[in-house]
Amino acid sequence: MDVIDKIYQEDRSPKPVGHPRILSLANQKGGVGKTTTAINLGTALAAIGERVLIVDLDPQGNASTGLGIDRRSRNTSTYDVLIGEAPLRDSAVPRLHIATSTMDLSGLELELGTTPGRAFRLRDAIAALNNNATPDTDYTYVLIDCPPSLNLLTVNAMAASDAILVPLQCEFFALEGLSQLLQTVEQVKTTLNPNLSIHGIVLTMFDSRNNLSNQVVADVRQFMGSKVYNTMIPRNVRISEAPSYGKPVLVYDLKCVGSEAYLKLATEVIQRERELRAH
């Protein structure tokens, strides 16, 4: 019996209706582009008319920093939401919108201990999100930036989500990390959230000049088939530079190949959403 079965198994209860579409960006490996994808996919979705809230669930708070939110101004964060001291709307900073993170999150697991319903804290907070919403904050998408590990934060994200979007770096160990993540998703589906699915896998840091990159793409497409998005995110210096200016790459340099890739990915995500609704 592993970590989810032992620690996180809870009474399942139906997800409230009328919530926005909730996508977690998750991968147990670090450095695969989760935060970069959360920021830039969120910006791209907003650019094509969606109302997006990014939930920064990583104690490092890189999504918050990458959107220019100073640490000193994060008075209400996702930590306050998860311990039940603030509604999610109060932690949202109107700059795209993002619910910011602080290092307080790193102690959440110890703090909550064996509290009943601890795996559903985020789900319940999101359920209340669109109550009394204004036209500007009636969110259609919530993107959750997960930490690079399997812990209570990641489990909260998966228990709250409709689907998982997996950023996967075009490197040698990519498939090894992916198989671990797929196992985790299946466990969460069995114990906490029967409606959870894989929305898609986005290949990141792709370099067409690199034989290894091309081999990883071929392997992942063979292994996961149609679950892999057609859009790939290239290695691009503008993507790397943008966070240091506190901006998504689409704001920093709209014309660069990285921005174009994220706009294509947003279009593809919307298309998959239409197909899911049609079934």
Phi and psi in degrees as GROMACS dihedral restraints (atoms count N, CA, C in turn):
[ dihedral_restraints ]
;  ai    aj    ak    al  type     phi  dphi    fc
    3     4     5     6     1  -102.4    20    10
    4     5     6     7     1  -168.2    20    10
    6     7     8     9     1   -57.3    20    10
    7     8     9    10     1   -40.4    20    10
    9    10    11    12     1   -70.6    20    10
   10    11    12    13     1   -46.9    20    10
   12    13    14    15     1   -61.5    20    10
   13    14    15    16     1   -41.2    20    10
   15    16    17    18     1   -74.6    20    10
   16    17    18    19     1   -42.9    20    10
   18    19    20    21     1  -104.1    20    10
   19    20    21    22     1   -34.9    20    10
   21    22    23    24     1  -108.6    20    10
   22    23    24    25     1     3.4    20    10
   24    25    26    27     1   -69.9    20    10
   25    26    27    28     1   125.8    20    10
   27    28    29    30     1  -130.2    20    10
   28    29    30    31     1   166.5    20    10
   30    31    32    33     1   -65.1    20    10
   31    32    33    34     1   127.1    20    10
   33    34    35    36     1   -78.2    20    10
   34    35    36    37     1   138.0    20    10
   36    37    38    39     1  -133.4    20    10
   37    38    39    40     1   151.0    20    10
   39    40    41    42     1   -65.1    20    10
   40    41    42    43     1   144.7    20    10
   42    43    44    45     1   -73.1    20    10
   43    44    45    46     1   135.2    20    10
   45    46    47    48     1   -60.5    20    10
   46    47    48    49     1   149.9    20    10
   48    49    50    51     1   -84.7    20    10
   49    50    51    52     1   165.1    20    10
   51    52    53    54     1    80.0    20    10
   52    53    54    55     1    17.0    20    10
   54    55    56    57     1   -91.1    20    10
   55    56    57    58     1   160.9    20    10
   57    58    59    60     1   -68.8    20    10
   58    59    60    61     1   166.8    20    10
   60    61    62    63     1   -70.6    20    10
   61    62    63    64     1   131.1    20    10
   63    64    65    66     1  -117.5    20    10
   64    65    66    67     1   118.4    20    10
   66    67    68    69     1  -120.5    20    10
   67    68    69    70     1   126.5    20    10
   69    70    71    72     1   -95.0    20    10
   70    71    72    73     1   135.7    20    10
   72    73    74    75     1   -98.7    20    10
   73    74    75    76     1   108.5    20    10
   75    76    77    78     1  -135.6    20    10
   76    77    78    79     1   142.6    20    10
   78    79    80    81     1  -166.8    20    10
   79    80    81    82     1   130.4    20    10
   81    82    83    84     1   -68.9    20    10
   82    83    84    85     1   -17.5    20    10
   84    85    86    87     1   -81.9    20    10
   85    86    87    88     1   143.6    20    10
   87    88    89    90     1   -88.4    20    10
   88    89    90    91     1   163.6    20    10
   90    91    92    93     1    71.6    20    10
   91    92    93    94     1    24.6    20    10
   93    94    95    96     1  -102.8    20    10
   94    95    96    97     1    -3.7    20    10
   96    97    98    99     1   101.1    20    10
   97    98    99   100     1    21.8    20    10
   99   100   101   102     1   -61.2    20    10
  100   101   102   103     1   -53.9    20    10
  102   103   104   105     1   -66.1    20    10
  103   104   105   106     1   -44.2    20    10
  105   106   107   108     1   -57.9    20    10
  106   107   108   109     1   -41.2    20    10
  108   109   110   111     1   -70.9    20    10
  109   110   111   112     1   -39.6    20    10
  111   112   113   114     1   -58.8    20    10
  112   113   114   115     1   -48.9    20    10
  114   115   116   117     1   -62.8    20    10
  115   116   117   118     1   -49.4    20    10
  117   118   119   120     1   -82.0    20    10
  118   119   120   121     1   -32.9    20    10
  120   121   122   123     1   -66.8    20    10
  121   122   123   124     1   -41.5    20    10
  123   124   125   126     1   -59.5    20    10
  124   125   126   127     1   -44.0    20    10
  126   127   128   129     1   -64.3    20    10
  127   128   129   130     1   -42.0    20    10
  129   130   131   132     1   -66.0    20    10
  130   131   132   133     1   -41.7    20    10
  132   133   134   135     1   -61.9    20    10
  133   134   135   136     1   -41.6    20    10
  135   136   137   138     1   -63.5    20    10
  136   137   138   139     1   -36.1    20    10
  138   139   140   141     1   -66.4    20    10
  139   140   141   142     1   -25.2    20    10
  141   142   143   144     1  -103.9    20    10
  142   143   144   145     1    19.9    20    10
  144   145   146   147     1   104.6    20    10
  145   146   147   148     1    -1.2    20    10
  147   148   149   150     1   -82.0    20    10
  148   149   150   151     1   155.3    20    10
  150   151   152   153     1  -104.9    20    10
  151   152   153   154     1   111.2    20    10
  153   154   155   156     1  -115.7    20    10
  154   155   156   157     1   135.7    20    10
  156   157   158   159     1  -117.3    20    10
  157   158   159   160     1   123.8    20    10
  159   160   161   162     1   -94.0    20    10
  160   161   162   163     1   130.0    20    10
  162   163   164   165     1  -106.6    20    10
  163   164   165   166     1   113.0    20    10
  165   166   167   168     1   -84.0    20    10
  166   167   168   169     1   106.2    20    10
  168   169   170   171     1  -109.9    20    10
  169   170   171   172     1    15.3    20    10
  171   172   173   174     1  -103.5    20    10
  172   173   174   175     1   124.9    20    10
  174   175   176   177     1   -55.2    20    10
  175   176   177   178     1   -25.7    20    10
  177   178   179   180     1   -68.3    20    10
  178   179   180   181     1   -23.0    20    10
  180   181   182   183     1    67.7    20    10
  181   182   183   184     1    28.5    20    10
  183   184   185   186     1   -68.7    20    10
  184   185   186   187     1   -31.2    20    10
  186   187   188   189     1   -65.3    20    10
  187   188   189   190     1   -38.5    20    10
  189   190   191   192     1   -65.3    20    10
  190   191   192   193     1   -46.3    20    10
  192   193   194   195     1   -62.8    20    10
  193   194   195   196     1   -41.3    20    10
  195   196   197   198     1   -66.3    20    10
  196   197   198   199     1   -17.5    20    10
  198   199   200   201     1  -103.7    20    10
  199   200   201   202     1    15.5    20    10
  201   202   203   204     1    79.5    20    10
  202   203   204   205     1    20.7    20    10
  204   205   206   207     1   -92.9    20    10
  205   206   207   208     1   111.2    20    10
  207   208   209   210     1   -63.5    20    10
  208   209   210   211     1   139.9    20    10
  210   211   212   213     1   -57.3    20    10
  211   212   213   214     1   -34.5    20    10
  213   214   215   216     1   -70.4    20    10
  214   215   216   217     1   -17.0    20    10
  216   217   218   219     1   -98.5    20    10
  217   218   219   220     1     5.7    20    10
  219   220   221   222     1   -89.1    20    10
  220   221   222   223     1    66.7    20    10
  222   223   224   225     1   -69.7    20    10
  223   224   225   226     1   -35.9    20    10
  225   226   227   228     1  -122.5    20    10
  226   227   228   229     1   123.4    20    10
  228   229   230   231     1  -126.2    20    10
  229   230   231   232     1  -179.3    20    10
  231   232   233   234     1   -65.1    20    10
  232   233   234   235     1   -23.4    20    10
  234   235   236   237     1   -60.7    20    10
  235   236   237   238     1   -47.5    20    10
  237   238   239   240     1   -60.9    20    10
  238   239   240   241     1   -35.5    20    10
  240   241   242   243     1   -65.7    20    10
  241   242   243   244     1   -47.3    20    10
  243   244   245   246     1   -73.3    20    10
  244   245   246   247     1   -25.3    20    10
  246   247   248   249     1   -88.9    20    10
  247   248   249   250     1     1.3    20    10
  249   250   251   252     1    86.1    20    10
  250   251   252   253     1    17.9    20    10
  252   253   254   255     1  -100.2    20    10
  253   254   255   256     1    -4.3    20    10
  255   256   257   258     1  -156.3    20    10
  256   257   258   259     1   144.8    20    10
  258   259   260   261     1   -72.2    20    10
  259   260   261   262     1   155.5    20    10
  261   262   263   264     1   -58.8    20    10
  262   263   264   265     1   -36.4    20    10
  264   265   266   267     1   -59.4    20    10
  265   266   267   268     1   -34.4    20    10
  267   268   269   270     1   -70.4    20    10
  268   269   270   271     1   -20.5    20    10
  270   271   272   273     1   -91.3    20    10
  271   272   273   274     1    -4.6    20    10
  273   274   275   276     1   -82.2    20    10
  274   275   276   277     1   122.3    20    10
  276   277   278   279     1   -94.9    20    10
  277   278   279   280     1   127.9    20    10
  279   280   281   282     1   -75.4    20    10
  280   281   282   283     1    71.7    20    10
  282   283   284   285     1  -142.0    20    10
  283   284   285   286     1    78.2    20    10
  285   286   287   288     1   101.9    20    10
  286   287   288   289     1   -74.8    20    10
  288   289   290   291     1  -141.0    20    10
  289   290   291   292     1   143.9    20    10
  291   292   293   294     1  -137.1    20    10
  292   293   294   295     1   134.3    20    10
  294   295   296   297     1   -88.9    20    10
  295   296   297   298     1   112.7    20    10
  297   298   299   300     1   -78.6    20    10
  298   299   300   301     1   166.0    20    10
  300   301   302   303     1  -120.9    20    10
  301   302   303   304     1   153.3    20    10
  303   304   305   306     1  -134.1    20    10
  304   305   306   307     1   169.7    20    10
  306   307   308   309     1   -64.2    20    10
  307   308   309   310     1   -15.8    20    10
  309   310   311   312     1   -54.7    20    10
  310   311   312   313     1   -29.2    20    10
  312   313   314   315     1   -59.1    20    10
  313   314   315   316     1   -28.4    20    10
  315   316   317   318     1   -64.7    20    10
  316   317   318   319     1   -21.8    20    10
  318   319   320   321     1   -99.5    20    10
  319   320   321   322     1     6.4    20    10
  321   322   323   324     1   -61.2    20    10
  322   323   324   325     1   -41.6    20    10
  324   325   326   327     1   -61.3    20    10
  325   326   327   328     1   -44.7    20    10
  327   328   329   330     1   -66.4    20    10
  328   329   330   331     1   -38.3    20    10
  330   331   332   333     1   -65.9    20    10
  331   332   333   334     1   -41.7    20    10
  333   334   335   336     1   -80.0    20    10
  334   335   336   337     1   -25.1    20    10
  336   337   338   339     1    53.3    20    10
  337   338   339   340     1  -121.1    20    10
  339   340   341   342     1  -107.4    20    10
  340   341   342   343     1    27.5    20    10
  342   343   344   345     1   -54.4    20    10
  343   344   345   346     1   130.2    20    10
  345   346   347   348     1   -58.2    20    10
  346   347   348   349     1   140.2    20    10
  348   349   350   351     1    74.6    20    10
  349   350   351   352     1    13.9    20    10
  351   352   353   354     1   -63.9    20    10
  352   353   354   355     1   -25.3    20    10
  354   355   356   357     1   -77.2    20    10
  355   356   357   358     1   -11.6    20    10
  357   358   359   360     1  -111.7    20    10
  358   359   360   361     1    13.2    20    10
  360   361   362   363     1   -59.3    20    10
  361   362   363   364     1   -46.6    20    10
  363   364   365   366     1   -70.4    20    10
  364   365   366   367     1   -41.1    20    10
  366   367   368   369     1   -56.7    20    10
  367   368   369   370     1   -44.4    20    10
  369   370   371   372     1   -68.2    20    10
  370   371   372   373     1   -35.6    20    10
  372   373   374   375     1   -66.3    20    10
  373   374   375   376     1   -40.2    20    10
  375   376   377   378     1   -69.6    20    10
  376   377   378   379     1   -33.8    20    10
  378   379   380   381     1   -59.3    20    10
  379   380   381   382     1   -32.1    20    10
  381   382   383   384     1   -89.4    20    10
  382   383   384   385     1    -1.6    20    10
  384   385   386   387     1   -62.5    20    10
  385   386   387   388     1   -43.5    20    10
  387   388   389   390     1   -91.5    20    10
  388   389   390   391     1     6.5    20    10
  390   391   392   393     1   -65.9    20    10
  391   392   393   394     1   131.7    20    10
  393   394   395   396     1    55.4    20    10
  394   395   396   397     1    34.9    20    10
  396   397   398   399     1   -74.2    20    10
  397   398   399   400     1   149.4    20    10
  399   400   401   402     1   -88.4    20    10
  400   401   402   403     1   165.6    20    10
  402   403   404   405     1   -54.9    20    10
  403   404   405   406     1   -29.5    20    10
  405   406   407   408     1   -78.4    20    10
  406   407   408   409     1   -24.1    20    10
  408   409   410   411     1  -120.6    20    10
  409   410   411   412     1    21.7    20    10
  411   412   413   414     1   -86.1    20    10
  412   413   414   415     1    82.5    20    10
  414   415   416   417     1   -67.0    20    10
  415   416   417   418     1   138.7    20    10
  417   418   419   420     1  -100.3    20    10
  418   419   420   421     1   -22.8    20    10
  420   421   422   423     1  -135.8    20    10
  421   422   423   424     1   138.6    20    10
  423   424   425   426     1  -119.6    20    10
  424   425   426   427     1   121.9    20    10
  426   427   428   429     1  -108.1    20    10
  427   428   429   430     1   124.1    20    10
  429   430   431   432     1  -105.9    20    10
  430   431   432   433     1   119.4    20    10
  432   433   434   435     1   -89.3    20    10
  433   434   435   436     1   108.9    20    10
  435   436   437   438     1   -87.2    20    10
  436   437   438   439     1   154.9    20    10
  438   439   440   441     1   -71.9    20    10
  439   440   441   442     1   161.1    20    10
  441   442   443   444     1   -84.1    20    10
  442   443   444   445     1    57.1    20    10
  444   445   446   447     1  -164.7    20    10
  445   446   447   448     1   165.8    20    10
  447   448   449   450     1   -99.2    20    10
  448   449   450   451     1   103.3    20    10
  450   451   452   453     1  -145.5    20    10
  451   452   453   454     1  -169.7    20    10
  453   454   455   456     1   -61.8    20    10
  454   455   456   457     1   -31.8    20    10
  456   457   458   459     1   -66.1    20    10
  457   458   459   460     1   -47.6    20    10
  459   460   461   462     1   -63.9    20    10
  460   461   462   463     1   -40.7    20    10
  462   463   464   465     1   -65.0    20    10
  463   464   465   466     1   -40.2    20    10
  465   466   467   468     1   -58.7    20    10
  466   467   468   469     1   -42.7    20    10
  468   469   470   471     1   -62.7    20    10
  469   470   471   472     1   -46.1    20    10
  471   472   473   474     1   -69.4    20    10
  472   473   474   475     1   -35.7    20    10
  474   475   476   477     1   -67.3    20    10
  475   476   477   478     1   -26.0    20    10
  477   478   479   480     1   -88.8    20    10
  478   479   480   481     1   -15.9    20    10
  480   481   482   483     1   -91.4    20    10
  481   482   483   484     1   152.3    20    10
  483   484   485   486     1   -79.4    20    10
  484   485   486   487     1   -35.3    20    10
  486   487   488   489     1  -158.8    20    10
  487   488   489   490     1   161.7    20    10
  489   490   491   492     1  -110.0    20    10
  490   491   492   493     1   131.7    20    10
  492   493   494   495     1  -107.5    20    10
  493   494   495   496     1   123.1    20    10
  495   496   497   498     1  -109.3    20    10
  496   497   498   499     1   107.8    20    10
  498   499   500   501     1   -75.4    20    10
  499   500   501   502     1   134.3    20    10
  501   502   503   504     1  -134.9    20    10
  502   503   504   505     1   116.4    20    10
  504   505   506   507     1   -72.7    20    10
  505   506   507   508     1   141.0    20    10
  507   508   509   510     1   -78.8    20    10
  508   509   510   511     1    74.0    20    10
  510   511   512   513     1  -138.2    20    10
  511   512   513   514     1   174.0    20    10
  513   514   515   516     1   -58.9    20    10
  514   515   516   517     1   -41.8    20    10
  516   517   518   519     1   -91.3    20    10
  517   518   519   520     1    13.9    20    10
  519   520   521   522     1   -57.4    20    10
  520   521   522   523     1   -49.7    20    10
  522   523   524   525     1   -67.6    20    10
  523   524   525   526     1   -32.5    20    10
  525   526   527   528     1   -62.1    20    10
  526   527   528   529     1   -46.9    20    10
  528   529   530   531     1   -65.7    20    10
  529   530   531   532     1   -34.9    20    10
  531   532   533   534     1   -65.3    20    10
  532   533   534   535     1   -41.9    20    10
  534   535   536   537     1   -64.2    20    10
  535   536   537   538     1   -35.8    20    10
  537   538   539   540     1   -63.5    20    10
  538   539   540   541     1   -43.5    20    10
  540   541   542   543     1   -64.6    20    10
  541   542   543   544     1   -41.2    20    10
  543   544   545   546     1   -62.5    20    10
  544   545   546   547     1   -36.4    20    10
  546   547   548   549     1   -63.0    20    10
  547   548   549   550     1   -43.3    20    10
  549   550   551   552     1   -61.8    20    10
  550   551   552   553     1   -44.3    20    10
  552   553   554   555     1   -60.4    20    10
  553   554   555   556     1   -42.5    20    10
  555   556   557   558     1   -63.0    20    10
  556   557   558   559     1   -39.2    20    10
  558   559   560   561     1   -66.3    20    10
  559   560   561   562     1   -42.5    20    10
  561   562   563   564     1   -64.8    20    10
  562   563   564   565     1   -39.6    20    10
  564   565   566   567     1   -60.8    20    10
  565   566   567   568     1   -40.1    20    10
  567   568   569   570     1   -72.4    20    10
  568   569   570   571     1   -39.6    20    10
  570   571   572   573     1   -99.7    20    10
  571   572   573   574     1   -28.3    20    10
  573   574   575   576     1  -128.1    20    10
  574   575   576   577     1   -37.8    20    10
  576   577   578   579     1  -143.8    20    10
  577   578   579   580     1    87.5    20    10
  579   580   581   582     1   -64.4    20    10
  580   581   582   583     1   -15.7    20    10
  582   583   584   585     1   -94.0    20    10
  583   584   585   586     1     2.0    20    10
  585   586   587   588     1   -67.9    20    10
  586   587   588   589     1   141.1    20    10
  588   589   590   591     1  -144.4    20    10
  589   590   591   592     1   168.9    20    10
  591   592   593   594     1   -89.1    20    10
  592   593   594   595     1   116.1    20    10
  594   595   596   597     1   -71.7    20    10
  595   596   597   598     1   -45.1    20    10
  597   598   599   600     1   176.3    20    10
  598   599   600   601     1   167.4    20    10
  600   601   602   603     1  -116.9    20    10
  601   602   603   604     1   125.5    20    10
  603   604   605   606     1  -109.7    20    10
  604   605   606   607     1   123.6    20    10
  606   607   608   609     1   -81.5    20    10
  607   608   609   610     1   124.6    20    10
  609   610   611   612     1  -114.9    20    10
  610   611   612   613     1   163.1    20    10
  612   613   614   615     1    55.5    20    10
  613   614   615   616     1    40.0    20    10
  615   616   617   618     1   -79.3    20    10
  616   617   618   619     1   132.6    20    10
  618   619   620   621     1  -126.7    20    10
  619   620   621   622     1   107.5    20    10
  621   622   623   624     1   -64.2    20    10
  622   623   624   625     1   -19.6    20    10
  624   625   626   627     1   -81.8    20    10
  625   626   627   628     1    -9.3    20    10
  627   628   629   630     1  -100.1    20    10
  628   629   630   631     1   119.9    20    10
  630   631   632   633     1   -60.4    20    10
  631   632   633   634     1   -36.7    20    10
  633   634   635   636     1   -63.2    20    10
  634   635   636   637     1   -42.7    20    10
  636   637   638   639     1   -56.6    20    10
  637   638   639   640     1   -46.9    20    10
  639   640   641   642     1   -64.7    20    10
  640   641   642   643     1   -36.2    20    10
  642   643   644   645     1   -68.7    20    10
  643   644   645   646     1   -40.7    20    10
  645   646   647   648     1   -61.8    20    10
  646   647   648   649     1   -44.4    20    10
  648   649   650   651     1   -57.2    20    10
  649   650   651   652     1   -47.1    20    10
  651   652   653   654     1   -62.2    20    10
  652   653   654   655     1   -43.0    20    10
  654   655   656   657     1   -65.8    20    10
  655   656   657   658     1   -45.4    20    10
  657   658   659   660     1   -66.4    20    10
  658   659   660   661     1   -40.6    20    10
  660   661   662   663     1   -66.4    20    10
  661   662   663   664     1   -36.0    20    10
  663   664   665   666     1   -67.9    20    10
  664   665   666   667     1   -39.2    20    10
  666   667   668   669     1   -75.7    20    10
  667   668   669   670     1   -39.9    20    10
  669   670   671   672     1  -112.0    20    10
  670   671   672   673     1    -8.6    20    10
  672   673   674   675     1    56.5    20    10
  673   674   675   676     1  -128.7    20    10
  675   676   677   678     1   -70.9    20    10
  676   677   678   679     1    -9.4    20    10
  678   679   680   681     1   -69.2    20    10
  679   680   681   682     1   -18.3    20    10
  681   682   683   684     1   -84.3    20    10
  682   683   684   685     1   126.9    20    10
  684   685   686   687     1   -63.6    20    10
  685   686   687   688     1   148.5    20    10
  687   688   689   690     1   -65.9    20    10
  688   689   690   691     1   -36.1    20    10
  690   691   692   693     1   -71.6    20    10
  691   692   693   694     1   132.7    20    10
  693   694   695   696     1  -117.6    20    10
  694   695   696   697     1   144.0    20    10
  696   697   698   699     1   -94.4    20    10
  697   698   699   700     1   118.0    20    10
  699   700   701   702     1   -78.9    20    10
  700   701   702   703     1   160.1    20    10
  702   703   704   705     1   -64.1    20    10
  703   704   705   706     1   128.9    20    10
  705   706   707   708     1  -153.7    20    10
  706   707   708   709     1   123.8    20    10
  708   709   710   711     1   -63.0    20    10
  709   710   711   712     1   -29.8    20    10
  711   712   713   714     1   -68.3    20    10
  712   713   714   715     1   -35.0    20    10
  714   715   716   717     1   -62.0    20    10
  715   716   717   718     1   -41.7    20    10
  717   718   719   720     1   -68.9    20    10
  718   719   720   721     1   -35.7    20    10
  720   721   722   723     1   -75.1    20    10
  721   722   723   724     1   -34.9    20    10
  723   724   725   726     1   -54.5    20    10
  724   725   726   727     1   -44.3    20    10
  726   727   728   729     1   -60.3    20    10
  727   728   729   730     1   -30.8    20    10
  729   730   731   732     1   -68.3    20    10
  730   731   732   733     1   -16.7    20    10
  732   733   734   735     1   -99.4    20    10
  733   734   735   736     1     3.8    20    10
  735   736   737   738     1    67.3    20    10
  736   737   738   739     1    33.1    20    10
  738   739   740   741     1  -134.1    20    10
  739   740   741   742     1   147.4    20    10
  741   742   743   744     1   -65.3    20    10
  742   743   744   745     1   154.2    20    10
  744   745   746   747     1   -63.3    20    10
  745   746   747   748     1   -28.0    20    10
  747   748   749   750     1   -66.5    20    10
  748   749   750   751     1   -26.1    20    10
  750   751   752   753     1   -88.2    20    10
  751   752   753   754     1   -37.6    20    10
  753   754   755   756     1   -68.5    20    10
  754   755   756   757     1   -44.4    20    10
  756   757   758   759     1  -155.9    20    10
  757   758   759   760     1    91.2    20    10
  759   760   761   762     1   -62.9    20    10
  760   761   762   763     1   -27.7    20    10
  762   763   764   765     1   -88.0    20    10
  763   764   765   766     1    -7.6    20    10
  765   766   767   768     1   -74.7    20    10
  766   767   768   769     1   164.2    20    10
  768   769   770   771     1   -65.8    20    10
  769   770   771   772     1   -29.1    20    10
  771   772   773   774     1   -64.9    20    10
  772   773   774   775     1   -44.2    20    10
  774   775   776   777     1   -63.3    20    10
  775   776   777   778     1   -43.3    20    10
  777   778   779   780     1   -60.5    20    10
  778   779   780   781     1   -39.7    20    10
  780   781   782   783     1   -64.6    20    10
  781   782   783   784     1   -43.0    20    10
  783   784   785   786     1   -69.3    20    10
  784   785   786   787     1   -32.7    20    10
  786   787   788   789     1   -66.1    20    10
  787   788   789   790     1   -39.8    20    10
  789   790   791   792     1   -64.5    20    10
  790   791   792   793     1   -40.5    20    10
  792   793   794   795     1   -63.0    20    10
  793   794   795   796     1   -42.6    20    10
  795   796   797   798     1   -60.5    20    10
  796   797   798   799     1   -42.3    20    10
  798   799   800   801     1   -61.6    20    10
  799   800   801   802     1   -40.4    20    10
  801   802   803   804     1   -68.6    20    10
  802   803   804   805     1   -39.2    20    10
  804   805   806   807     1   -60.8    20    10
  805   806   807   808     1   -45.9    20    10
  807   808   809   810     1   -61.5    20    10
  808   809   810   811     1   -41.1    20    10
  810   811   812   813     1   -62.3    20    10
  811   812   813   814     1   -42.8    20    10
  813   814   815   816     1   -64.3    20    10
  814   815   816   817     1   -36.7    20    10
  816   817   818   819     1   -61.8    20    10
  817   818   819   820     1   -42.1    20    10
  819   820   821   822     1   -62.2    20    10
  820   821   822   823     1   -42.6    20    10
  822   823   824   825     1   -64.7    20    10
  823   824   825   826     1   -39.7    20    10
  825   826   827   828     1   -63.8    20    10
  826   827   828   829     1   -41.4    20    10
  828   829   830   831     1   -68.5    20    10
  829   830   831   832     1   -27.6    20    10
  831   832   833   834     1   -74.4    20    10
  832   833   834   835     1   -21.0    20    10
